[in-house]
Amino acid sequence: MKPTEIFGSLVFNDNVMQERLPKAVYRSLHETIANGKDLDPTVADVVASAMREWAVENGATHFTHWFQPMTGITAEKHDSFISPDGDNGVILEFSGKELIKGEPDASSFPSGGLRATFEARGYTAWDPTSYAFIKENSLCIPTAFYSYSGEALDKKTPLLRSMEAVNDQAVKVLNLLGFTDVKHVTGTVGPEQEYFLIDREMAKKRKDLIFTGRTLFGAKAPKGQEMEDHYFGVIRPRVQAFMKELNEELWKLGIYAKTEHNEVAPAQHELAPVYSTMNVACDHNQLTMEMMKRIAEKHGLMCLLHEKPFAGVNGSGKHNNWSLSTDTGINLFAPGKTPERQRLFLLMVSAVVAAVDDHQDLLRMSVASAGNDHRLGANEAPPAIVSVYLGDDLQLQLEAAAEGRSEHKKHEVLATGVHVLPDFKKDTSDRNRTSPMAFTGNKFEFRMLGSENSIADTNIALNTIFAEALANIAERLENTSDISAEIQSILADTLKNHSRIIFNGNNYSQEWVAEAERRGLLNLKTTADAMHAFATDKNVALFKRFGVYNHSEVVSRKDILLENYTKLIAIEGNTMIDMAKTQILPAGFAYGEALAQYAMNKKALGIQGIAENELLRKISALTDEIAAKTENLENVMLGLYDTEHPSYYCRDIVIPAMNELRAAADQLEPMLSKEYQPYPTYGDLLYSV
């Protein structure tokens, strides 16, 4: 199948709407989608009828309001189109009311105290800015999710609010700078998605992968990623077949799946899409993760989206390429060719620098999870310290503009030294793959997200803090009679007050950790640290000012995320205890018994065994240690919910106990012969596909 023939074939997109809707209805709906106009409720019945006809023609029998509660994944409840016709038959119906509003049970989703358990009513509301689509014979309608009292219970609503906030402030600044034709500014995102593929039958033999999505035990394989031969290597046939079907299914859903390749770790891969509007990009990324898991099953594979499924090799991230563009075609982060555009570009860069420095805690919080704690700070991902990479050239331009002088670096030519190869212009600066927030040409790449994270949280934070920085700039521009002089002053003040956040060096180095502390930057190493910093008075005031969250919504999200963190650690701890008791210790005992019998048999023949007795001694000592560490973890787990702050208890007590048990078990694993291994090893899992 040709991509051009199947792309968007399962999406009720603009082309379908133009074809099927009356012109007046289409114009009204298009104004809402393109320019943020209020939705006209009178168009709903006409749109619903057209949607139903189109969906049924494409094999759909049901419809669902598809939403993103604070579980981090999507939710859906399916209703068929059929209704009784009064004559023992059925007709197909789908009304405007059913399109606009749904009523899922709000008490069964996380609310962080916004809803009492007995208060069940919640509402889903149609989001016309994200196209409806067909999945598994159901018409899926992207929706927002609210409580009966009006609080947002999802990730879509605050994302849309933050997009409106940054639009309002950006338009204001652009108009003040003379770009009076700009009426709307839209955020765009391209999230690069990393993942692992392993053999499904092998994975099903490991309780840790089934219950937690990562390996809680496992000694390093003889070969990991040290040869650097997997990255961009030839894609294996089984994986290629998976990628081919994944691309086709994503293209049908209108998702711009573009790049695919092997990642650094064995069995690790990446998919990157073309940029989309933030709201749509978030929906598409959730769909991408769902389709990855579903299609992997069809190929006898298991797709692991956990941030750190294997110790000792790279974990998986999700790089969030964030940018903003006007309805007149200006990318706010693209260096312009005219003085006016260059001035705008530098002003926008300075706003990013100020925003990130003022709100390091919010950006760190936006990627906080138990899984990501294993990844951040390792030699594969940025540290938990937030900083901005501009590159030497852009930093020099910013400094020169702040001092009222011009600084321009011409593109150098990269000479290959081979006549048949073309010479070409180099970029003005290198890329920094270790930076949490790096300028990469016409966008900022925020690299701290874990592969399982929803991109909504990060983009909510980025939009809101950038809106504040723009609001501060707008206030200064409104109160000056000399725009050019004021811009120079803003740039100078940014460098004076916020240059500590700019770092163009190696974020992996220990020297940077020490330097960041000297600069006074935050180092919120764990989720427990980051989440408790979320609901400070400063952050609550920020979200309230721009209408993104109210006080209750901030506190509820902090409570939900901390509760999820504690629950996940509890599941991991209990899984470790289960595996140790029912698999690891019995395997050690059985192999020890076999060795003892072997030694006795040799002794009966008058042969004194040395190797088997020494191995038996080591295995016996390790099984004793594993048993003791398991008992210790059991005792530790009993106190988890008896403490005032379970998240800190997890960080300080439970996780160290888990690490001690794992260390002992991982020493035992390589000593066991293959037939006594209690589950597939890292070597089995990473090299089985």
Rosetta blueprint (number, residue, H / E / L):
1 M L
2 K L
3 P H
4 T H
5 E H
6 I H
7 F L
8 G L
9 S L
10 L L
11 V E
12 F L
13 N L
14 D H
15 N H
16 V H
17 M H
18 Q H
19 E H
20 R H
21 L L
22 P L
23 K H
24 A H
25 V H
26 Y H
27 R H
28 S H
29 L H
30 H H
31 E H
32 T H
33 I H
34 A H
35 N H
36 G L
37 K L
38 D L
39 L L
40 D L
41 P H
42 T H
43 V H
44 A H
45 D H
46 V H
47 V H
48 A H
49 S H
50 A H
51 M H
52 R H
53 E H
54 W H
55 A H
56 V H
57 E H
58 N L
59 G L
60 A L
61 T L
62 H E
63 F E
64 T E
65 H E
66 W E
67 F E
68 Q L
69 P E
70 M L
71 T L
72 G L
73 I L
74 T L
75 A E
76 E L
77 K L
78 H E
79 D E
80 S E
81 F L
82 I E
83 S E
84 P E
85 D L
86 G L
87 D L
88 N L
89 G L
90 V E
91 I E
92 L E
93 E L
94 F L
95 S L
96 G H
97 K H
98 E H
99 L H
100 I H
101 K E
102 G E
103 E L
104 P L
105 D E
106 A H
107 S H
108 S H
109 F L
110 P L
111 S L
112 G L
113 G L
114 L L
115 R L
116 A L
117 T L
118 F L
119 E L
120 A L
121 R E
122 G E
123 Y E
124 T E
125 A E
126 W E
127 D L
128 P L
129 T L
130 S L
131 Y L
132 A L
133 F E
134 I E
135 K E
136 E L
137 N L
138 S E
139 L E
140 C E
141 I E
142 P E
143 T E
144 A E
145 F E
146 Y E
147 S E
148 Y L
149 S L
150 G L
151 E L
152 A E
153 L L
154 D E
155 K L
156 K H
157 T H
158 P H
159 L H
160 L H
161 R H
162 S H
163 M H
164 E H
165 A H
166 V H
167 N H
168 D H
169 Q H
170 A H
171 V H
172 K H
173 V H
174 L H
175 N H
176 L H
177 L L
178 G L
179 F L
180 T L
181 D L
182 V L
183 K L
184 H L
185 V E
186 T E
187 G E
188 T E
189 V E
190 G E
191 P E
192 E E
193 Q E
194 E E
195 Y E
196 F E
197 L E
198 I E
199 D E
200 R H
201 E H
202 M H
203 A H
204 K L
205 K L
206 R L
207 K H
208 D H
209 L H
210 I H
211 F H
212 T H
213 G L
214 R L
215 T L
216 L L
217 F L
218 G L
219 A L
220 K L
221 A L
222 P L
223 K L
224 G L
225 Q L
226 E L
227 M L
228 E L
229 D L
230 H L
231 Y L
232 F L
233 G L
234 V L
235 I L
236 R L
237 P H
238 R H
239 V H
240 Q H
241 A H
242 F H
243 M H
244 K H
245 E H
246 L H
247 N H
248 E H
249 E H
250 L H
251 W H
252 K H
253 L L
254 G L
255 I L
256 Y L
257 A E
258 K E
259 T E
260 E E
261 H E
262 N E
263 E L
264 V L
265 A L
266 P L
267 A L
268 Q E
269 H E
270 E E
271 L E
272 A E
273 P E
274 V L
275 Y L
276 S E
277 T E
278 M H
279 N H
280 V H
281 A H
282 C H
283 D H
284 H H
285 N H
286 Q H
287 L H
288 T H
289 M H
290 E H
291 M H
292 M H
293 K H
294 R H
295 I H
296 A H
297 E H
298 K H
299 H L
300 G L
301 L E
302 M E
303 C E
304 L E
305 L L
306 H L
307 E L
308 K L
309 P L
310 F L
311 A L
312 G L
313 V L
314 N L
315 G L
316 S L
317 G E
318 K E
319 H E
320 N E
321 N E
322 W E
323 S E
324 L E
325 S E
326 T E
327 D L
328 T L
329 G L
330 I L
331 N E
332 L L
333 F L
334 A L
335 P L
336 G L
337 K L
338 T L
339 P H
340 E H
341 R H
342 Q H
343 R H
344 L H
345 F H
346 L H
347 L H
348 M H
349 V H
350 S H
351 A H
352 V H
353 V H
354 A H
355 A H
356 V H
357 D H
358 D H
359 H L
360 Q H
361 D H
362 L H
363 L H
364 R H
365 M H
366 S L
367 V L
368 A L
369 S L
370 A H
371 G H
372 N H
373 D H
374 H L
375 R L
376 L L
377 G L
378 A L
379 N L
380 E L
381 A L
382 P L
383 P L
384 A L
385 I L
386 V L
387 S L
388 V E
389 Y E
390 L L
391 G L
392 D H
393 D H
394 L H
395 Q H
396 L H
397 Q H
398 L H
399 E H
400 A H
401 A H
402 A H
403 E L
404 G L
405 R L
406 S L
407 E L
408 H L
409 K L
410 K L
411 H L
412 E L
413 V E
414 L E
415 A L
416 T L
417 G L
418 V L
419 H L
420 V L
421 L L
422 P L
423 D L
424 F E
425 K E
426 K L
427 D L
428 T L
429 S L
430 D L
431 R L
432 N L
433 R L
434 T L
435 S L
436 P L
437 M E
438 A E
439 F E
440 T L
441 G L
442 N L
443 K L
444 F E
445 E E
446 F E
447 R L
448 M L
449 L L
450 G E
451 S L
452 E L
453 N L
454 S L
455 I H
456 A H
457 D H
458 T H
459 N H
460 I H
461 A H
462 L H
463 N H
464 T H
465 I H
466 F H
467 A H
468 E H
469 A H
470 L H
471 A H
472 N H
473 I H
474 A H
475 E H
476 R H
477 L H
478 E H
479 N L
480 T L
481 S L
482 D L
483 I H
484 S H
485 A H
486 E H
487 I H
488 Q H
489 S H
490 I H
491 L H
492 A H
493 D H
494 T H
495 L H
496 K H
497 N H
498 H H
499 S H
500 R H
501 I H
502 I E
503 F L
504 N L
505 G L
506 N L
507 N L
508 Y L
509 S L
510 Q H
511 E H
512 W H
513 V H
514 A H
515 E H
516 A H
517 E H
518 R H
519 R H
520 G L
521 L L
522 L L
523 N L
524 L L
525 K L
526 T L
527 T H
528 A H
529 D H
530 A H
531 M H
532 H H
533 A L
534 F L
535 A L
536 T L
537 D H
538 K H
539 N H
540 V H
541 A H
542 L H
543 F H
544 K H
545 R H
546 F L
547 G L
548 V L
549 Y L
550 N L
551 H H
552 S H
553 E H
554 V H
555 V H
556 S H
557 R H
558 K H
559 D H
560 I H
561 L H
562 L H
563 E H
564 N H
565 Y H
566 T H
567 K H
568 L H
569 I H
570 A H
571 I H
572 E H
573 G H
574 N H
575 T H
576 M H
577 I H
578 D H
579 M H
580 A H
581 K H
582 T H
583 Q H
584 I H
585 L H
586 P H
587 A H
588 G H
589 F H
590 A H
591 Y H
592 G H
593 E H
594 A H
595 L H
596 A H
597 Q H
598 Y H
599 A H
600 M H
601 N H
602 K H
603 K H
604 A H
605 L L
606 G L
607 I L
608 Q L
609 G L
610 I L
611 A H
612 E H
613 N H
614 E H
615 L H
616 L H
617 R H
618 K H
619 I H
620 S H
621 A H
622 L H
623 T H
624 D H
625 E H
626 I H
627 A H
628 A H
629 K H
630 T H
631 E H
632 N H
633 L H
634 E H
635 N H
636 V H
637 M H
638 L H
639 G L
640 L H
641 Y H
642 D H
643 T L
644 E L
645 H L
646 P H
647 S H
648 Y H
649 Y H
650 C H
651 R H
652 D H
653 I H
654 V H
655 I H
656 P H
657 A H
658 M H
659 N H
660 E H
661 L H
662 R H
663 A H
664 A H
665 A H
666 D H
667 Q H
668 L H
669 E H
670 P H
671 M H
672 L L
673 S L
674 K H
675 E H
676 Y H
677 Q L
678 P L
679 Y L
680 P L
681 T L
682 Y H
683 G H
684 D H
685 L H
686 L H
687 Y L
688 S L
689 V L
